[in-house]
Amino acid sequence: MNKILLLASIIIFFAVDSTHSQDSHYWSQNFGARPSLLGGSIVGGDHDNSAVFYTPGAIGFIDNIHLSINANAYQGYVFRVKDGLGQDNDITRSSFNIYPQIIAGLFKIDKFPKWRFGYTLLTRNFFNLSVNDRVRLKANIDNNSNNDYIGVLEYDSFLNEQWAGLCIGHRFNDKFSIGISLFGTYRFQKQKSFSYVRTTTNNDGEHYSFNNYYLSSITDVGSIIKAGLCYFSGGFRWGIAITTPKLFTLGQANVQREISYTNLPSNTLVGADENLLGIDEQRELPAKFKLPFSVSGGFNYEFPWTKLGFSAEYFFAIDPYSVVTARDNKFYTTNSTFAHANGLLMLTSKDYMTIRTQAESVLNFSVGIEQELHDKVDMLLGFHTDYSYLKNADMSSENKANIQLPAHASWDLYHASAGFSIGNNKRDFVLGVIYSFSSGNNVQAWKSYLNPNINNRFEGEPYNNASIDYHSLNFVIGYTHFFDTDQ
């Protein structure tokens, strides 16, 4: 019977779509229905098999052997960047999805009564964003205030990161336990960006244009170790865990890049219009994506009818590095006065196709309350922060021709949750909702098409007064089945 249930849960896990978390955050996704509705505030130790991820040291205290199937059944979000394409040109998107969180289980071996063993399969990150916006206006180009002008941005970003883990924990006594989890990681990330502008010239039928296109796909596998300990004393449970950076990483990437100018004046002294094209495609490039070292800690306190929890995790910074380093090929296929005048011919594919990223240090915290309403019903409340590791990143020293990863979502998120747990000694059913939100002002627009000029590739000057407004609602469903301890 146990094998049949496990097989059915794995089929369910892969049969549904995955989640929309943000690809510049570490705490967008919690694991397990109960921990999710408590804001992830279970690092102090909880009798839930999601401890394989949160606090490996806690599994030594878990006596009821069980299997959990947890899925966020429905999610809807509304995403808006006011003035995201320059003043009075907004970016707005909404979506509705179904996705899983985690499958996890625990078991024990009778010959080793103080040892516990666990396994898990979880979606660590999933992000899927598509933007396709167009701006049309009258602009002053080439001393003509009545030019027709069109600016277009097409952007697609997809991320799928899966972790599979095994855990072992040992309870020394009724107060102290340690544990360690080993995770294998798989990460696939794809980005496509295509922006172009078209504008008429003084001469009927002629136009200026600028195109900028790149497509990258990165596959990366690696391994991570998470170790922790828990200490129980009276009503308090204390826990601490450390997560290593990737100990092993092996990746591969494909990158395409194309930049073209049409009818671009070579400079103010030379009136002849000319064209310029740069293009390259490189496949099977070595790639590596880093994850930071982190330390988490927390406590849980149990009153007669109420449980309180607090957790925090500090993620160390990652210095700027190249996820993908392109080969040093010739990029521009045409020669022009403009290219010579602006030093473009000195740039190669390595400049235009190398992918860079970095991460600032981040400290997140969570609080949770579990209130008993009935001997079989508990109310769950939680709140946690989710700060972006790119919000304050300094890009000033980076090569402006490089591709930056990711190119979005550099704002802070906040998550509030509420729900109920209904169960007995055989099964536990959890149902609740998580509301996520973010807002911010003085954000740099993704593109600016206001007051375009020739010297800025027919785009407007950078616009730094955009604002973010993000709202997401997740309905959480979880089921845990408890097996008899003598099976």
Secondary structure, DSSP 8 states (H G I E B T S, - for coil): -HHHHHHHHHHHHHHS------TT-SSS---SHHHHHTTT--TT--SSTTHHHH-GGGGGG--S-EEEEEEEEEEEEEEEEETTTSTT--EEEEEEEEEEEEEEEEE--TT-TTEEEEEEEEEEEEEEEEEEEEEEEEEEETTEEEEEEEEEEEEEEEEEEEEEEEEEEEE-SSSEEEEEEEEEEEEEEEEEEEEEEEEE-SSTT-EEEEEEEEEEEEEEEEEEEEEEEEEEETTEEEEEEEE---SEEEEEEEEEEEEEEEEEES-SS---EEEEEEEEEEEEEEE------EEEEEEEEE-SSEEEEEEEEEE--EEEEEEE-----B-B-S--HHHHHTTGGG-BHHHHH-EEEEE--EEEEEEEEEEEEETTEEEEEEEEEE--SSTT---TTS-TTSEES--S--S-EEEEEEEEEEE-SSEEEEEEEEEEEEEEEEE--S---SS--GGGTT-------EEEEEEEEEEEEEEEEE--TT-
